[in-house]
Amino acid sequence: MCGIAGFFNGKENYKDGEEKWVSVLKQMNREQKHRGPDEDGIFLGERCGLAHVRLSIIDLLSGQQPMIRREGENVWAIVYNGEIYNMGVLKKELEEAGEKFLTNSDTEVILAGYMRHGADFVKKLNGIFAFGIWDGRLGKLFLFRDRAGVKPCFYKKSGDTLIFSSEIKGIFCFPGEEPEVDKEGLCEVLGLGPAKTYGKGVFRGIFEVLPGHFLECGAEGCREHCYWKLESRIHEDSWEDTVEKMQYLLEDAVRIQMLSDVPVCTFLSGGVDSSLVTAICSRELRKKGKVLDTYSFDFKDNDVNFQANAFQPSQDRPWVDKVKDYAATRHHYLECRNEELYDDLFEAVKARDLPCMADVESSMLYFCRKVAACHKVTLTGECADEIFGGYPWFHKKECLEADIFPWSMDFRPRTMLLRDDVLRELPLQEYAWEAYRRTVEETPVLGGEGAEEKRRREISYLNLRWFMQTLLDRMDRTSMHVGLEARVPFADHRIIEYAWNVPWNMKYRGGVVKALLRAAGKEYLPEEILYRKKSPYPKTYDPAYERLVRSRMLEVLDDANAPVRALVDAEKVKKFMEQPSDYARPFYGQLMAGPQLLAYLLQVNYWMEHYKIKLV
C-alpha cells in the first residue's frame, strides 16, 4: 500500500522552475512517508508533477513508482495506492491483446489497461485503490477512486492548479496552501463529527474524490465522472440460491484478497464477521501447509472494569479462544494500557488530519502499530454490519422512524457543552439534518416497493455512505500511519451490489440479525460462533483512563489560549465532568459516550493547535 500526491496545471510549465517543484514533490512524499516507508519516487513534466511513497506488498523488486510508459513522443505516468485483486485475469486479457509487461505489478496492469482502453478500464478493476494517471497524449490528469471508498484521495483547486494527496496533509505542502476552516467546516466537526460529508475534506476548499468516481482535469478545467453506483432491482433468487451465491462471493472475496508476496494475517474479535474472514483465510493457508497469524485487541484490566450494556453484551476473549482453536491459527493477544490509549488520542488526529473517533480510533492506531511490527498485510471484518444490517438501528422502531441519522439521534451532547454565541452562529442541527435529507433523497428507489422496505433501503444507504465510510477512514488512516495494509473483503463491490437488493426478510430471516451472512458461513464456523450476539469493537471502561481525560480537559479549560475555548463553555464542561459517566447512551454509533465526548473535544483542541488552523 502506498501514498500518492501531486499537482496539475494545464497552463503552467513546471520545468521552468524544476528545482522548486521537485522540492515540493519531495516534501509531499516526506509528509506521507508513513504510508510507504519502503521506497519513494517523483515524476515532473511540464504540466504535472506526481509523488509516491511505497509499502512493498506485490512485486517487491520491480514495482517502483511513479511508473512511466512512452509511445513515440507521448508519456503516460501513474501513481497508485491500493491492490487490484483480479490483476491476474486482467493481465492475461491484455497480453492476449498484444500487451507486453516488464513487471509483475498491478500498477503496470492499470497503466497498460488505461492506455489501451481509456478511463473506462477502471470498471474492470476489482480492488481497493486511488490512483492518478498523467495522460501526455491528451494533456490531462485523471484521479480515480475505488467503488467503496476504501482508499482516500483528497484534492483542492487553487486557481488553475489542482493539488491532490492521499492525505490532507500532503496538500498543505504546496506553496501558499494553509489550513483554513470556515463555518461549514465547523458544522462538519461539531454537527457531524467524527463523520464527515462524503466528498468533503472539512478544511476550506478541500474535497475528496467520491467513491466510484473519477476526476478528469485538463486545460479547460476539471470534470467529475461517476463510473459505478448502486441500482435497485427486484431480487429473484430463492433463499437457498441467495445463500449459495453469498457464500461464493464471500469465499472468493477473501481468497482473492489474500493476494500478496508477503505473509498475511487477520484481525480476530470472535464476532461472526472477523471469524468468518479468519476461518476462510486459515483454510486457504492450510492447503499450502501454512498457519495463519491472528490478532485480537483488548484493554488492560478490562475483565475487571467491563460493564455489560445493550450495546456491548459480552467480552471478546472467550470467543476469540473458541475461534483460534477451531480455525487452528497462531494467535496473538494484544492489550493497550491507559497511558498508551491517551497518548495516541493525539497521534490519531495527525493520522486522520481531523478530529476522529477518540479512544476508539487511538486504540486501533496502537494495535495496528503492534501488528505492523510483524506483518504488512491484514484482513479485517469491517463493513459487514453496514451491508447485512447488523446494527441496532436497522431493527429498532424508534430508529426507523427517526428523521435523522440513526446513529446520532440524540443531538443534545453535540450542543450542551458549546458556547451560546457559537450555537447562535452555527446552525449545527440544521446542517446535520440537511446532510441526512440529501442522502435519503439520493437513495436508489425501487418502484412498487412498500414504505417499510423503502425505509430499510434508506437506512442501508445511509450506512453505506456515512457510517461505513467513517469506519473505512479509521481503518485506512490508523493502519497506513504505521505502515500496515488493511484489507476489507466485505467491501468487495460484488457483495455490496448483491446484498443491496436482497430483501429484508432474507437478511433478517427468522428474526435473526444478519441471518443471510450467518447462513452463508455455515461451512466455515460452528453454530455457537456463527450465532453469537453482536458485541462491537472493544473500548476501555477503566476509570483511570477517564481521570486522564478529565485532568487534561481541566488543563485546557484553564488555558486562555487553548483554541477549543473559542467553542466550548468552560463552566458547562466542568459541570458535565462532575456527573457520573454514562456508557449506555452513546452520542455517535455504539461506542462514543460521555468519556469519548470529552476525548473528542480534546482532539478538536489538538487539531486546531497542531494544524495552526485559521478560522475564516
Residue pairs with C-beta under 8 A, 6 or more apart in sequence:
1 35
1 36
1 55
1 57
1 81
1 82
1 83
1 480
1 485
2 35
2 36
2 52
2 53
2 54
2 55
2 65
2 79
2 80
2 81
2 82
2 166
3 29
3 32
3 33
3 34
3 35
3 36
3 52
3 53
3 81
3 165
3 166
3 167
3 170
3 480
4 50
4 51
4 52
4 79
4 80
4 81
4 130
4 131
4 132
4 153
4 164
4 165
4 166
5 25
5 28
5 29
5 31
5 32
5 50
5 51
5 52
5 79
5 164
5 165
5 166
5 170
5 171
5 173
6 25
6 28
6 48
6 49
6 50
6 51
6 79
6 132
6 141
6 163
6 164
6 165
7 24
7 48
7 49
7 161
7 162
7 163
7 164
7 174
8 47
8 48
8 49
8 134
8 141
8 161
8 162
8 217
9 47
9 160
9 161
9 162
10 47
10 139
10 140
10 160
10 217
10 218
10 219
10 220
11 160
11 219
12 46
12 47
12 160
12 161
13 46
13 47
14 21
14 44
14 45
14 46
14 47
14 48
14 49
15 44
15 45
15 46
18 44
21 44
21 49
22 42
22 44
24 49
24 173
24 174
24 175
25 42
25 44
25 49
25 50
25 51
26 42
26 51
27 173
28 51
28 165
28 170
28 173
28 174
29 40
29 42
29 51
29 52
29 53
31 165
31 167
31 169
31 170
31 172
31 173
32 53
32 165
32 166
32 167
32 169
32 170
33 40
33 53
34 480
34 481
34 482
34 483
35 53
35 55
35 81
35 166
35 167
35 480
35 481
35 483
36 52
36 53
36 54
36 55
36 483
37 53
37 55
37 483
38 54
38 55
38 56
39 53
39 54
39 56
39 64
40 51
40 52
40 53
40 54
41 51
41 52
41 54
41 64
41 65
41 66
42 49
42 50
42 51
42 52
42 66
43 49
43 50
43 66
43 68
43 77
43 79
43 134
44 50
45 75
45 77
45 134
45 136
47 134
47 139
47 141
48 77
48 134
48 141
50 66
50 77
50 78
50 79
50 132
50 134
51 66
51 79
51 170
52 65
52 66
52 79
52 80
54 63
54 64
54 65
55 376
55 480
55 483
55 485
56 63
56 261
56 262
56 376
57 83
57 260
57 261
57 262
57 376
57 377
57 485
58 83
58 104
58 105
58 106
58 259
58 260
58 261
59 103
59 104
59 105
59 261
60 261
60 262
62 102
62 103
62 104
62 105
63 103
63 104
63 105
63 107
63 108
65 78
65 79
65 80
65 107
66 77
66 78
66 79
67 77
67 78
67 80
67 103
67 105
67 107
67 108
67 111
68 75
68 76
68 77
69 75
69 76
69 77
69 111
69 112
69 115
70 76
71 115
71 137
74 136
74 137
75 134
75 136
76 111
76 114
76 115
76 133
76 134
76 135
76 136
76 137
77 133
77 134
77 136
78 107
78 110
78 111
78 114
78 131
78 132
78 133
78 134
79 131
79 132
80 106
80 107
80 110
80 129
80 130
80 131
80 132
81 129
81 130
81 131
81 151
81 153
81 166
82 127
82 128
82 129
82 130
82 131
82 146
82 150
82 151
83 106
83 127
83 128
83 129
83 257
83 259
83 485
83 487
84 90
84 106
84 109
84 110
84 125
84 126
84 127
84 129
85 126
85 127
85 256
85 257
85 259
86 124
86 125
86 126
86 127
86 256
87 106
87 109
87 127
87 259
90 109
90 113
90 124
90 125
91 101
91 109
94 101
94 109
94 112
94 113
94 116
95 101
97 116
99 112
99 116
101 108
101 109
101 112
102 108
106 127
110 121
110 125
110 129
110 131
110 133
111 133
113 121
113 124
114 121
114 122
114 133
114 135
114 142
117 124
119 142
119 144
119 214
119 216
119 225
119 227
120 227
122 144
122 214
122 227
123 227
123 228
125 146
126 256
126 492
126 493
126 494
127 146
128 146
128 148
128 150
128 151
128 487
128 488
128 491
129 144
129 145
129 146
129 151
130 143
130 144
130 145
130 146
130 151
130 152
130 153
130 166
130 209
131 143
131 144
132 141
132 142
132 143
132 144
132 153
132 164
133 141
133 142
133 144
134 140
134 141
135 141
135 142
138 218
139 218
139 219
140 216
140 217
140 218
141 162
141 217
141 218
142 214
142 215
142 216
142 217
143 153
143 155
143 164
143 209
143 214
143 215
143 217
144 153
144 209
144 214
145 151
145 152
145 153
145 209
145 210
145 211
145 212
145 213
145 214
146 211
146 212
146 493
147 211
147 212
147 228
147 493
147 496
148 211
148 383
148 468
148 472
148 488
148 491
148 493
148 496
149 198
149 210
149 211
149 212
149 469
149 472
150 472
150 476
150 488
150 491
151 166
151 476
152 166
152 167
152 208
152 473
152 476
152 477
153 164
153 165
153 166
153 208
153 209
154 164
154 165
154 166
154 167
154 168
154 170
154 171
154 201
154 206
154 207
154 208
154 209
155 162
155 163
155 164
155 165
155 171
155 206
155 207
155 208
155 209
155 215
156 162
156 163
156 164
156 171
156 177
156 201
156 205
156 206
156 207
157 205
157 222
158 174
158 176
158 177
158 205
161 174
162 215
162 217
162 222
163 171
163 174
163 177
164 170
164 171
165 171
165 173
166 480
167 353
167 477
168 201
168 203
168 206
168 353
168 354
169 350
169 353
171 177
171 206
172 178
172 179
178 612
178 614
179 203
179 611
179 612
179 613
179 614
180 203
180 204
180 205
180 613
180 614
180 615
180 616
181 189
181 202
181 203
181 204
181 613
181 614
181 615
181 616
182 204
182 615
182 616
183 425
183 426
184 204
184 431
185 202
185 203
185 204
186 426
186 567
186 615
187 426
187 427
187 428
187 431
187 432
188 196
188 197
188 200
188 202
188 431
189 202
189 354
189 355
189 604
190 414
190 418
190 422
190 426
190 428
190 567
190 604
191 414
191 426
191 428
191 429
191 431
191 432
192 408
192 431
192 432
192 435
193 354
193 355
193 588
193 600
193 604
194 354
194 355
194 356
194 357
194 358
194 361
194 470
194 588
194 592
194 600
195 405
195 466
195 467
195 469
195 470
195 588
196 202
196 354
196 470
197 435
198 208
198 210
198 211
198 465
198 466
198 469
199 207
199 208
199 210
200 206
200 207
200 208
201 207
201 208
202 354
204 616
209 215
209 224
210 224
210 226
211 469
212 226
212 227
212 228
212 229
213 224
213 225
213 226
213 227
214 224
214 225
214 227
215 222
215 223
215 224
215 225
216 222
216 223
216 224
216 225
217 223
228 493
229 444
230 444
230 461
230 464
230 496
230 497
230 500
231 444
232 444
232 445
232 446
232 449
232 457
232 500
232 501
233 446
233 501
234 446
234 501
235 242
235 501
235 502
235 503
235 506
237 245
239 506
239 509
242 502
242 506
242 516
243 516
243 519
243 520
245 498
246 495
246 498
246 499
246 516
246 517
246 519
246 520
247 520
247 521
247 523
249 492
249 494
249 495
249 498
250 276
250 280
250 489
250 490
250 495
250 517
250 520
250 521
251 280
252 492
252 494
253 489
253 490
253 492
253 494
253 495
254 276
254 277
254 280
254 281
254 284
254 379
254 489
255 280
255 284
257 379
257 487
257 489
257 492
258 264
258 281
258 284
258 285
258 379
260 376
260 377
262 375
262 376
262 377
263 293
263 375
263 377
264 281
264 292
264 375
264 377
264 378
264 379
265 292
265 293
265 294
265 295
265 371
265 374
265 375
265 377
265 378
265 379
266 274
266 277
266 278
266 281
266 292
266 293
266 294
266 295
266 329
266 378
266 379
266 380
267 274
267 294
267 295
267 296
267 297
267 371
267 378
267 379
267 380
267 381
268 274
268 275
268 278
268 294
268 295
268 296
268 320
268 323
268 324
268 329
268 331
269 275
269 296
269 297
269 316
269 319
269 320
269 381
269 537
269 538
270 296
270 316
270 317
270 318
270 319
270 320
270 321
270 322
270 323
270 529
270 532
271 316
271 319
271 381
271 532
271 534
271 535
272 384
272 514
272 517
272 518
272 521
272 525
272 529
272 530
272 531
272 532
272 534
273 381
273 382
273 384
273 385
273 390
273 490
273 517
274 380
274 381
275 319
275 323
275 327
275 381
275 525
275 529
276 381
276 517
276 521
276 524
276 525
277 379
277 380
277 381
277 489
277 490
278 292
278 294
278 323
278 327
278 329
279 323
279 326
279 327
279 521
279 524
279 525
280 524
281 292
281 379
282 291
282 292
282 327
282 328
282 329
283 327
283 524
285 291
285 292
286 328
291 328
291 329
291 330
292 327
292 329
292 330
293 329
293 330
293 331
293 332
293 374
293 375
294 324
294 327
294 329
294 330
294 331
294 332
295 331
295 332
295 334
295 367
295 370
295 371
295 378
296 316
296 317
296 320
296 331
296 332
296 333
296 334
297 334
297 335
297 336
297 363
297 364
297 367
297 537
297 538
298 315
298 316
298 317
298 333
298 334
298 335
298 336
298 538
299 335
299 336
299 337
299 338
299 341
299 363
299 538
299 539
299 540
299 541
299 542
300 335
300 336
300 337
300 338
300 542
301 542
302 315
302 538
302 540
302 541
302 542
303 315
303 317
305 540
305 541
305 542
305 543
306 315
306 541
307 541
307 583
308 314
309 583
309 584
310 392
310 584
311 392
311 536
311 584
311 586
311 590
311 591
312 535
312 536
312 538
312 539
312 590
313 533
313 534
313 535
314 532
314 533
314 535
315 535
315 538
316 535
316 538
317 333
319 529
319 532
320 331
320 333
322 528
322 529
323 329
323 525
323 529
324 331
326 525
326 526
326 529
332 374
334 367
334 370
334 371
336 363
336 366
336 367
336 540
338 540
338 542
338 544
338 545
338 548
339 548
340 366
341 359
341 362
341 363
341 366
341 540
341 545
342 359
342 362
342 545
342 548
342 549
342 552
343 362
344 362
344 363
344 365
344 366
345 358
345 359
345 362
345 599
345 602
345 603
345 606
346 602
346 603
346 606
346 610
347 362
347 365
347 481
348 356
348 357
348 361
348 362
348 364
348 365
348 477
348 478
348 603
349 355
349 356
349 603
349 606
349 607
349 610
350 481
350 610
351 365
351 477
351 478
351 480
351 481
352 361
352 473
352 474
352 477
353 611
354 607
355 600
355 603
355 604
355 607
356 473
356 474
356 477
356 603
357 470
357 474
357 588
357 589
357 591
357 592
357 596
357 600
358 592
358 596
358 597
358 599
358 600
358 603
359 539
359 540
359 545
359 595
359 596
359 599
360 474
360 537
360 539
360 591
360 592
360 596
361 474
361 478
363 538
363 539
363 540
364 474
364 475
364 478
364 537
365 478
365 481
365 482
368 478
368 479
368 481
368 482
368 484
368 486
369 482
371 378
371 484
372 479
372 482
372 483
372 484
375 484
376 483
376 484
376 485
377 484
377 485
377 487
378 479
378 484
378 485
378 486
378 487
379 486
379 487
379 488
379 489
380 475
380 486
380 487
380 488
381 490
382 468
382 471
382 472
382 475
382 486
382 488
382 490
382 491
383 468
383 471
383 472
383 488
383 490
383 491
384 390
384 490
384 514
384 517
385 391
385 463
385 514
385 534
386 460
386 463
386 464
386 467
386 468
386 471
387 460
387 464
387 468
387 490
387 495
387 496
387 499
388 499
388 507
388 514
388 516
388 517
389 395
389 456
389 460
389 504
389 507
389 508
389 513
389 514
390 513
390 514
390 534
391 406
391 407
391 463
391 467
391 590
392 399
392 590
393 399
393 400
393 406
393 407
393 459
394 456
394 459
394 460
394 463
394 508
394 513
395 508
395 513
398 409
399 406
399 409
399 459
400 406
400 452
400 455
400 456
400 459
402 409
403 433
403 436
404 411
404 432
404 433
404 436
405 432
405 436
405 462
405 466
406 459
406 462
407 467
407 588
407 589
407 590
408 414
408 432
408 587
408 588
410 585
410 587
411 428
411 429
411 432
413 587
413 594
413 597
414 428
414 587
415 423
415 428
415 429
416 572
416 576
417 568
417 569
417 572
417 573
417 576
417 597
417 601
418 567
418 568
418 569
418 572
419 566
419 567
419 568
419 569
420 569
422 566
422 567
436 462
439 461
439 462
439 465
439 466
440 458
440 461
440 462
442 461
442 465
443 457
443 458
443 461
443 462
444 457
444 461
445 454
445 457
446 454
446 457
449 457
452 504
453 503
453 504
456 504
460 500
464 496
467 589
468 491
472 488
472 491
475 486
475 488
476 486
479 485
479 486
480 486
489 495
499 507
499 516
502 516
506 515
506 516
507 514
507 515
507 516
508 515
509 515
509 516
509 519
512 518
512 531
513 534
514 534
518 530
518 531
521 530
522 530
536 589
536 590
536 591
537 591
539 591
539 596
541 583
545 595
546 581
546 595
549 595
549 598
549 599
549 602
550 577
550 598
552 602
553 573
553 577
553 598
553 601
553 602
554 574
554 577
556 562
556 564
556 565
556 602
556 605
557 565
557 568
557 570
557 573
557 574
559 565
562 605
562 609
563 605
563 608
563 609
563 613
564 601
564 602
564 604
564 605
564 608
566 615
567 604
568 601
573 598
573 601
576 594
576 598
577 598
579 594
581 593
581 594
581 595
582 593
582 594
583 593
583 594
583 595
584 593
585 593
585 594
586 592
586 593
586 596
587 593
587 596
587 597
588 596
592 600
607 613
